[in-house]
């Protein structure tokens, strides 16, 4: 059994966003790049499943769509425990474009289960996993918070309004995972970091496919106005401000 984990190379969540080219492009200068948190949890769960000998998992591959600048992030995934990696050598333009690129690779290199994070922490599109399943014409399950194997079937727990839902399905499958798939991400040990340097990272050329969206302009949120303090006993002033300034009453 082989597992593929889709990775997105995203800015650290503490990054202060800046734009250039008349606010049409994200300024990457000085940005610290990390594995998308949901993808990192997916990788952690994949490694946990492999560590259970009863699951007969032979290999865990991570895949990303991006330029050479994404390779340090890929190496982090290899250090954590992935066996090998694939980088599709092109800019990740939009969800449709990314899903099409990954799907083309998977058609020629099939996997039993594909993990995709529910969204990326930069654009929060929540679309790649579902699109990937459609391109491959295989089942997908969203909002996955637990994955296990039993009697040749995949047992999946997914969060729904008011509770949880248990789903069983056969392979191949795209599992779109969210928080809860693993308690916390694995941290690479020194041995893993050293081994990651020798693990294969396969760079493949992209297919010719058009993106369906484009970014016309980015705009930062307006700065928050200063906080106004009201003395606890001055209820009349508070109500006046809520009615005439905040206009919430």
C-alpha positions in Angstrom: 0.0 0.0 0.0 1.3 3.5 -0.9 0.3 6.8 0.5 0.6 10.2 -1.2 0.5 13.4 1.0 -0.2 16.7 -0.8 1.9 19.6 0.6 1.5 23.3 0.3 4.4 25.6 0.9 3.0 28.5 2.9 4.3 31.5 4.8 4.7 31.2 8.5 1.5 32.3 10.2 3.4 35.2 11.9 4.3 36.7 8.6 3.2 40.2 8.0 1.8 40.3 4.5 3.3 42.8 2.0 2.6 43.2 -1.7 4.5 44.6 -4.7 4.0 45.3 -8.4 1.1 47.7 -7.6 -0.4 45.3 -5.1 -0.7 42.5 -7.7 1.8 40.1 -6.2 2.8 38.8 -2.7 6.2 40.1 -1.6 8.2 37.0 -0.6 11.2 38.9 0.6 12.2 37.8 4.1 9.3 35.3 4.4 9.8 32.1 6.4 8.1 29.2 4.6 6.6 26.2 6.3 4.5 23.1 5.6 0.9 24.0 5.6 -0.4 23.0 9.1 -3.2 20.7 7.9 -0.8 19.0 5.5 1.7 18.5 8.3 -1.0 16.8 10.4 -1.9 14.6 7.4 1.8 13.6 7.0 1.9 12.8 10.7 -1.1 10.5 10.5 0.4 8.8 7.4 3.6 8.1 9.3 1.6 6.7 12.3 -0.3 4.4 10.0 3.0 3.1 8.5 4.5 2.5 11.9 1.7 0.0 12.5 3.0 -3.1 10.8 -0.5 -4.5 10.4 -1.3 -1.9 7.8 1.4 -3.1 5.2 2.2 0.5 4.1 5.3 0.3 1.9 5.9 4.0 1.0 4.9 7.5 1.9 5.4 10.2 -0.8 4.9 13.9 -0.4 4.1 16.0 -3.5 3.9 19.8 -4.1 3.5 22.1 -7.0 6.1 24.9 -6.8 9.5 26.2 -7.8 12.9 25.3 -6.4 12.2 27.7 -3.4 9.8 25.0 -2.1 12.5 22.4 -1.7 13.6 23.3 1.9 10.0 22.8 3.0 9.9 19.4 1.1 13.1 18.4 2.9 11.4 19.1 6.2 8.7 16.6 5.3 11.3 14.1 4.4 13.1 14.7 7.7 9.8 14.1 9.5 9.4 10.7 7.9 8.3 10.7 4.3 10.2 8.2 2.1 10.4 10.3 -1.0 9.1 13.5 -2.6 7.9 14.9 -5.9 8.0 18.6 -6.9 6.1 19.6 -10.0 8.2 22.4 -11.3 5.8 25.3 -11.8 4.1 28.1 -9.9 0.9 27.1 -8.1 -1.5 29.4 -9.8 -4.9 28.3 -8.4 -6.7 25.3 -7.0 -7.8 23.9 -10.4 -4.3 24.2 -11.8 -2.7 22.5 -8.7 -5.2 19.7 -8.7 -4.7 19.1 -12.4 -1.0 18.9 -12.1 -1.1 16.4 -9.2 -3.8 14.3 -10.9 -1.7 13.9 -14.0 1.2 12.6 -11.9 -1.0 10.2 -10.0 -2.5 8.8 -13.2 1.0 7.6 -14.1 2.0 6.8 -10.5 -1.0 5.4 -8.7 -1.4 5.5 -4.9 -3.9 3.7 -2.6 -4.7 6.7 -0.4 -4.1 10.4 -1.0 -4.1 12.8 1.9 -5.0 16.5 1.3 -5.3 19.2 4.0 -8.8 20.7 4.1 -7.3 24.1 3.2 -4.0 26.0 3.0 -3.3 28.7 5.6 -2.6 31.3 2.9 -5.5 31.3 0.5 -8.0 29.1 2.4 -9.6 27.8 -0.8 -10.6 24.3 0.5 -10.8 23.1 -3.1 -7.7 21.1 -4.2 -8.7 17.8 -2.5 -12.2 17.6 -4.0 -10.9 18.7 -7.5 -8.2 16.1 -7.3 -10.7 13.3 -6.6 -12.8 14.4 -9.6 -9.8 14.5 -11.9 -8.9 10.9 -10.8 -12.6 9.7 -10.7 -12.1 8.2 -7.3 -14.1 8.7 -4.0 -13.2 11.5 -1.7 -14.2 12.1 2.0 -14.1 15.6 3.5 -13.7 16.8 7.1 -11.8 13.7 8.0 -10.6 13.6 11.6 -9.6 9.9 11.9 -8.3 7.3 9.5 -7.8 3.6 10.2 -7.7 0.3 8.3 -9.7 -2.8 9.1 -10.3 -6.0 7.0 -9.1 -4.4 3.8 -11.4 -1.3 4.2 -10.7 2.2 5.3 -12.6 3.4 8.4 -13.0 7.1 8.5 -14.4 9.4 11.1 -15.6 12.8 9.9 -17.0 15.7 11.9 -20.6 16.8 11.2 -23.0 19.2 12.9 -23.8 17.9 16.3 -21.5 14.8 16.2 -19.4 12.5 14.2 -20.0 10.2 11.2 -18.3 6.9 10.6 -17.6 6.1 6.9 -16.2 2.9 5.4 -14.9 2.8 1.9 -12.5 0.9 -0.4 -9.3 2.2 -2.0 -8.2 4.3 -3.8 -9.4 7.3 -1.9 -8.7 11.0 -1.4 -9.0 11.8 2.3 -9.4 15.6 2.9 -8.3 16.0 6.5 -8.8 18.6 9.1 -7.7 19.3 12.7 -8.0 16.1 14.8 -6.4 13.8 12.2 -3.4 13.8 14.5 -3.0 15.3 18.0 0.1 17.3 17.0 2.6 17.3 14.2 5.7 15.2 14.4 9.0 17.0 14.9 12.0 15.9 12.9 14.8 14.2 14.9 18.4 14.8 14.1 18.7 11.4 12.4 15.7 12.3 10.2 17.3 15.6 9.2 20.5 13.8 8.2 18.6 11.1 6.3 16.5 13.6 4.5 19.5 14.8 2.5 19.8 11.5 0.8 16.1 10.7 0.2 14.9 11.1 -3.4 13.3 14.3 -4.5 11.9 13.8 -8.0 11.3 17.0 -10.1 8.8 16.6 -12.9 7.7 18.9 -15.6 4.2 20.4 -15.5 1.4 19.7 -18.0 -0.1 22.4 -20.1 -3.3 23.5 -18.3 -4.9 26.9 -17.9 -5.7 28.3 -14.5 -9.3 29.3 -14.1 -8.8 32.3 -11.8 -6.4 35.2 -11.6 -5.5 37.7 -8.8 -6.2 41.2 -10.0 -5.2 43.1 -6.8 -4.4 42.4 -3.2 -5.6 44.8 -0.4 -4.6 44.8 3.3 -7.4 45.1 5.9 -7.9 48.6 7.2 -6.2 49.2 10.5 -8.4 48.9 13.5 -9.4 52.2 15.2 -8.1 52.8 18.7 -9.9 51.3 21.5 -12.2 53.6 23.5 -12.5 52.9 27.3 -15.7 53.6 29.2 -15.9 53.7 33.0 -18.1 50.9 34.3 -20.5 53.3 36.0 -21.0 55.4 32.8 -23.6 53.2 31.2 -25.3 56.2 29.4 -22.1 57.0 27.5 -21.6 53.4 26.5 -25.1 53.1 25.1 -24.7 56.4 23.2 -21.5 55.2 21.6 -23.0 51.8 20.6 -26.0 53.6 19.1 -24.3 56.6 17.3 -20.8 55.4 16.6 -20.8 51.6 16.4 -24.4 51.6 15.2 -25.0 48.2 16.6 -28.1 49.1 18.7 
